């Protein structure tokens, strides 16, 4: 796909996250999606893993929003810098335990790379029926920009 199509697809997934339309976001990724959470030492695989990933963060912060601050794309990769803001009003459940709600409104800046064939067409013939993001999502905090 063209870089601008990749940007639009990733942007749609981010918009769906901000609206908490998690099922539609899951529908836009392929079955072999992989999410590596560097800060938590976790890797989630497949569409169910992607859903669990989104549900965990939605449960931890009911009003969290993702604001993209910088993006670059090619025909097979999108790299995004974004800021997450929201109230930590529910438990965050990483694999290693649970972080109870603090009531704080943290803001943190992250980098995410959607790469390795960022999209895949699904359909028959020469006209795809839809585009899905096929990626290895790598989330890593920009530790110089995390504020409590």
Secondary structure, 3 states (H helix, E strand, C coil): CCHHHHHHHHHHHHHHHHCCCHHHHHHCECCCCEEEEHHHCEEEEHHHHHHHHHHHHHHHCCCCEEEEEEEEECCCCEEEEEEEECCCCCCECCCCCCECCCCCCCEEEEEEEEECCCEEEEEECCEEEEEEECCEEEEEECHHHCEC
